[in-house]
C-alpha cells in the first residue's frame, strides 16, 4: 500500500542526558509497572468507512483529535516521555510529562494517513475475517517498533489509517510499563466520551496509593509463584526448529461453540466432575490441547509438562478490591499444568477412540483452565506485590517469567481482556449502522511470540457473534495444529491473507 501522510510523524528522540526539556512533572511507576515487558501494547479497532472523500475524513479526524485531547486531560502523563536516566543504578524507567495539554501536544501523539489501496481491498479483508499482518507496523503504527529505554519514548500514540477502499483502522499503542490491557479499556471509554461530547472533561486522574496491599514480613522466594517457577521437565526428543512466528485467526460460530460446550460439560458430569466451565474455557481447552498435540507430533519424550499461563486482571481479587478505574499494571498469571504429554501425543488411530480421547482431553483442559482462573486470590496477589516491591530492579523478573513459561518447551500464554467490543466510538462516517458506533473488528496486531500465545478477541454481547482467537506459534507447529482444529469446526485464517 502507498501511504499519503497527513499530520505529524512519530517521534524519533535522540540519546538523552537528563530529563526531557519542558517536561517538569513525574508520574509514579510502581514495582508492578517496572516489572512489565518494556514494549508497546498495540490494539487495532477497525470500522467501515464507506465515504473516503475529503469532508468525511476531515470530520472523523477532528472528532478523533478531540477525543485524544479530552482523554489526555484526564490522563496527562500519557502525553509524556519514558526512559532510563543515564546515571540510574537500578535501571528503572522514569516518566516525565508537562503541565498543559493543547492541540500541539495532541499532534505529537495523533497521526493519520490515507491509503489509496485497491477498491476491493477492505471488502476482501472483511470477507476473510480481517487478517492484519500485511499492515506494516512502520506504516500503520506511530509508536517505535522496538522501544529503547536509553531514548525518550512516547507513552502513548494513536494512528488513524483511512483505506480508500472503505475502511478506517485505528492503531493504539500504549507502553506496557505504564498500563495493562484493562487500563486501556478505561482510556477508551473516556476517549469516546470526548469524541461524542457526552460530558465535561473529567478531572485529572490521581494515582491511588497501593501500599496497603503490600504485606510486611517475609517476601518469600520464586518457588512461591508458579508463573516464575522454572521446572526441570523432560525435553529430550523434541526436534529443534528455527523460531519463525506465524499467526492464525481461528473462528468458531456461536451455535457450534454452544454445542461443544454442552459436550464437554456432559463428559465432565459423566465422570462426577461438577466444575463450572464457560464457553471460552471450552474453546481455549480445545485450542490449547491441539497446540500441545501439534508440538509433540515428532516427539518421543513421555510425561512432558505443558503450561498455560493465563494473564488475569487482579483488581477484583484484592480485598478490599482495587477500583476498576485504577490506571496501571495490575495483572498476574495463573498457571495450568498438563503432565500427560505422552497421551496428548496421539494424533491418529481409530476414529472413535481418537474422538473419545480428545473429548476427555478437551474437557480436562477446560476444567483446569477455569480452576486456575478461580484460584487467583487476595493472598497470592498481595504476596506477589510484596515480592516485586522488594526487588531493587523489578524488570529482572521478566527474564525469569520467560524462562518459566518456556522451560518445558511447551508453554503457551493466554490473554482474555473481555472488554472493548461494546464500546460505541461514535466517529462520524463509520459503520453501516449509524447508531451503533462499535468497531467491526478488533485485532491485536503483529503478535510475534513463537513459543505460543492465544489472544481471545473481545466479543460483542447481545447477539450470536462468532468466537475469534488470534494464535501465534512457531510456523511448523501452527501449520500442524490447523488441520487438527479444523476437525472440530474451527475456521482457520492465516494472518497474512490466505484462508487455510
N, C-alpha and C positions, 0 to 999 in steps of 0.2 A: 504494500500500500504506500502511496505517496502522501505525505502529510504537509498541509499548509498551516503554519503556526500563526496563531493569533494570541496576543497576550505575552506574558513574560516567561522566559525559560527558567528551568530549575537552577538551584544554587550549585556553584562549584567552588566551595570555600577553600582557602589556602591553609597551609600549615599554620597553626595558631601558637602564640607565645604567651597568651593570657586570656582572660575573659573577653568575649566579643564586644567590640565597640558599640556603645549606645544601649546595651542591654544591662540594666542595673539591678534587676530582681532575680532571685533564685527560687526554683521550685524544688521542694524536698523530694528526694527519691529514697524509698525505703530499701531495706535489705532484700525484700522480695523483688522490687524493681531492678536492683543491681544484679540479681541472680538470673534475670530473664535473658534469653538469647539476644545478642546485640545485632538485631536485624529488624527489617520492617514487616509488619503485618499488613498484607495487601488484600483488599476486597474489591471486587467489581460488581456494580449494580447496573444492570443492562435494561434499557427501555426501548419500546417502539418510539420512533421519532419520524413520522412519515413525511412531514414537510420540512425539507432542509434548505429552504430559501433564507435569505439574509435576515428578514424580520423575526421569524420564529426562533432562529438560532440566537439572535441578539436578546430576545426576551428571556430565553432559557438561561443564557449566560448571566444576565443581570440578576435573575432570581437565585441562581446558584451562588453568585458572589455575595448577594445579600444574606443567604443562609450561612455562608462561611463567616462573614463578619459578625453576624448575630451569635453564632456558636463560640467564636473566639472571645467575645465579650464575657462569656461565662467561663471559658477555659483559656485565658490569655497566655498561659505557658505553652500551649500548643503552637503559638507563633514564635517560640523561642528556638534556641540552638543548643545542641547537645554535644559534649565531647569530654575528653580526659585532659586535665591540665598537665602541662609538661613536667611540673615538679611533683606530681602526685606519687605518693609511695604505695597507695592501696589500689591504684588504677580504677577507682570508682568514677562513674560519669557525673558530670555537673550539668545542670540545665539552667540556662540564663534566658531571661525574656525582658521585654520593655514595659514601660508604663502605659502606653497607648496602643489602641487598635484602630487603624484607619484604613482607607481604601488602598493606600500604598503598601501597607503591611500585608493586606489580603492578596495583592498582586504578586507578592513574593512567594505565596503559598499556592494560589489557584492558577492553573494553566488550562488552556483549551486549544483544541485543534479541529480542523475539518479535513476528513479523509475522502478523497474523490475515488472511492472504490467502485467495483463493478456494480451495476444497477441491481443485480440479484444476490449480491453477497450477503446482506443481512438476512434476507428471507431464507437463503440456503443454510446459514448458520443456525437460524431458529429451527429449521426442519431437522437438524442434526443435533439438537439439544445444546447448542451454543458451546462448542469447544473453543477455548480461548488461547491455547498455546501459541498459535500463529500470530497473536497480537504481541509484537516485540516489546519487551519491558522498557527499553530505552526510548521507545516512541509513545507508548501508551501510559507510562507512569512518570510522574515528575520527581519522585524520590531517587536518591542514588541507588545504583544496583547493589553495590557492596559497601555498606557503611564502614567508614574508617574512623575509629574513636580519636585519632590524632588530628582530625579535621572537625570543624564545627559543622554539624549536620542538622538539617531541619528535623523538627519533631514530627511534623505532620505536613503532608501535601495532598492536593486533590487535582486530578486532571479530568476534564470533560472532553471526550472524544466523540465527535459527531461523524457518523458514517453517512456519506452521500446516499447510500442505498436505503436509508430509512431507520437508522438506529442511533442510540446515544449510550455510550459506555463511560460510566463514572468509575474512575480508579482511585480509591482511597488508600493512602499509605500512612501508617502510624508506627513510630518507633516502639518496638516491643519493650524497651527499658522504661517506658513511660506508661504504657497501657496494655491491657489484655483485651481479648475479643469481646468480653462482656461490657467493658467500659466503652468500647466503640459503639455499642448499641445505644448507650446513654447519649453519646455525642450525636448520633444520627437523629435521635428524637428532637433534640434542640435545634440541630441544623435544619430539619424540616419545618419546625415552628417558624424559623426565620424566613424560609422560602415563602411560606404561606401567610406571614404577618399575623400569626394567631394571637400573640400577646406581646406585652412589653418585654424587652430583653431581660433575661434573668440576672440577678446579682452575681458578682464574681464568685466562682467556686472556691471554697475553703477546704483544704485537705484535712480530714479528721485525724486525730491522734490515735494510732492503733497500738500504742504501748500497753494498753490494758490487756491485750491479748497475748503479750509476751510474758511467759511464766518464769519467775525467778527460780534459781536452783540448778540442778543437773541438766545440761543441754543434751546429754545422750551422745550417741555416735551414729554413723551412717547406717549401721545394720538395723536401726530402728525405723528406717524409711525404705519400704520396698522399691520406691521409684529411684532410689540412689544405691541400691544394693547390687553389687556385681556378683554374678553366680559363676560356678565352675562347671557349667553344663558341657556335656559331651558334644563335640562338634566335628569329630573325625568323620570322613566320608562325604563331607559337603564339598561339592565341586566349587572351586574358586571361579568367580565371574567378575568381569570388569564392572565397576559401578557406573551404570548408564541408566539414570532415572527415566521412567516413562509414565505417562498419565493416561488414565481412562476415566470416563464418566459411566457409571453403572446406574441404570434406571429400572425401577420396577413399578408397574401400575398399582394403583390403590387396591383394587379388588384382589389381585394376586398376593399382595403383601398381607392383606387380611386373611386370605386362605392359608398362607404359610404360617402365620402366627397361630391360627387355630390348630394346625397340625402339630406344631412344636409344643404348644400348651397341652394338647391331648396326650402327646408322648410323655411329657413330664408327669401328668396326672396318673397315667397308667403305671408309672414307676413310683407312685406315692411321693412325688415331689410337688409341693404346693406353692412354690415360689411364684410371686407375681412377676411377669415379664411384659414388656411393652413391645409394640410393633418394631420400633427402631432397634431394640435389643435383639430381636429375632433376625432381622435383616443384617445387622452387624455380625451376629453369630455365624450366619451363612458365609458372608464375605470373608471374615477372618479365618474361618475353618478352611476355605478354599485357597486363601493366600498361603496358609501353613502347608496345606497339601501340595500346592504347586511348587513351593520352595523345597520340598523334600522328594520330589519325583525321582531325582537321581542320587538320593542319599541312602546310606546304609547304617546310620547311627541310630540305635534304639533309645527310647526314653529321653529324647531330647526335650529340653524345656522351651516352650514358646510363650512369649509375653505380649500382652496387650496393655499399653499404657494409656489410660483414659484421662484426658485433661478435663478437670472439673472446676466450675465456679464454686468457691467455698465460702462466699459471703454469708449464705444462709446456714452454713454448718456451724459457724461461730455462735457462741452463747454469751451475751446477747448477740443477735445477728448484726452483721455489718450492713449498714444501709445500702440498698441497691444503687444509690447514686454515687457510691464510692468510685472514684476515678483513679485507677492504677492497677497494678498487678495483684490479684488475689485469687490465684488458682493453684491447684495441686493435682498430681497424677495419682490415680488409684490403679493398681496393677492386677491384671488377671493372669493366672498361670495355667498352662496346659502342659503336662509332662508326658502324655501318651503319644509321643511323636511317631512311634512305630505303627500305631493303629491308624493315625491320620494319613500315613503314607499311602495306604491302599487307594489306588485310583482306577482299578479295573476289576473285572471278575463278573460273577453272576449279577445281573441287573437288579434282581430283587434284593439280594444280600447287600449290594452296594447302596441301594436306596435306603434300606433299613439302617445300615450302619451310619449313613450320612445323616439321617433324621436324628439319630441319637447324638451324634457329634454336634449338630446344629443346636439341638435343644440344650445340651450341656453348656455350650459356648454362650448361648443367650442367657442361661441361668447364672453362669459365672460373671458375665458382664454386669447384669443387674445387681448381683450381690456385691461386686466391687464398688459400684456406684453408691449403693446404700451404706457401705461400710465406712465411707468418709464421715468423720465426726469432729466435734469440737476439740476433743483431746488431741487427735492427730494434728489438726491444723495449728493449734497453739504450740505443740511440740515443734512442728516444722518452722513456725515463725521464730520461736526461741532459738532454734539451731542456726537458722540463717542469720539472725541478728548477732550471733556470737562470732561469726566469721569476719576476719579483717577484710578479706576480698571475696564477697559473695559470688562474684562472677565465676569463680573457680568451680562452683557446683555444676556449671553447665557441662564441663568435660566429664565429670563423674556421672551426670544424668545420661549422657550419650553412651558412655561405657556400659551403664546398667541396662539401657534399652537394647544394645546391640551385642552384648557379651555372648548371648546364646545363638547368635547368627540367625535368630528368628524372632525379632522384636518388631512390633508394629505400634505406631502412635495413632490414637483416635481422638478426634475433637468433634463435639456436637454442640455448637453455640446455641441453636434452638431459637434464636431471635433475629429479627431483621426483615423477614419476608412479608410481614403485615404492615410495615411502616409505609404510610402514604406520603410520598415526597412532594407531590403537588407541583412538579416542574412544568411550566407551560409548554405545550406541544408534545408531551409524552403520553403514551398509552393509547390503546384502542378504545378504552372505556374512560370517558372524560372525568368521571367522579371517582375513579379508582386511585391512580397515582402511585400504585405499587410497582416495584421492579418486575419485569417479566422473567429475568434470570438473575441469579446470584452465583458468583463464582469466586473461588479462592485461586487466583492465577499463579502460574509459574511455580507450582509445587515441585520441589527438586530433591526430596529425601529418598535415595534409592533403597534405604533399609526398610521403608514401609510407612505409609501414612494414609489414614482414612479420614476424610472430612465429610461429615453429614451436611448436605446442603440445607440451609434453612427452608422450611416448607410452609406455604400459606395455609392458614386454617380456614374452616368454613366451607371447604369444598373437598372433592375427592382427587386431590392433586397427586401426581406421581411422587414416589420417593426417589431421590437422587443422591448419589455418593460420588465424590471425587477421590480417586485412589492413585497414589504414586508408589511405584515399586521399581526394583531393577527390571530392566526391559525383558530379560529372559523369563523372569518369574511371572510378571503380569501377563505376558503372552501365553504362559501355561495356565494361568488362572482364568482367562477369558472363556475358553470352551467349557470349563467346569461350572462357572457361574451362569453361562447361557443355558446349561442343562436345567437350571432351577428357575428359569423365567426372567433373568435379568437381560436387558438390552445393554450392549457394550459399545461405547463410542470412543474411539481413540481420540485423545485430546490433541489432535493435530489435524483432524478433519474427516478421516475415513471411518465409516461405521463397520465394526467387525461382525 
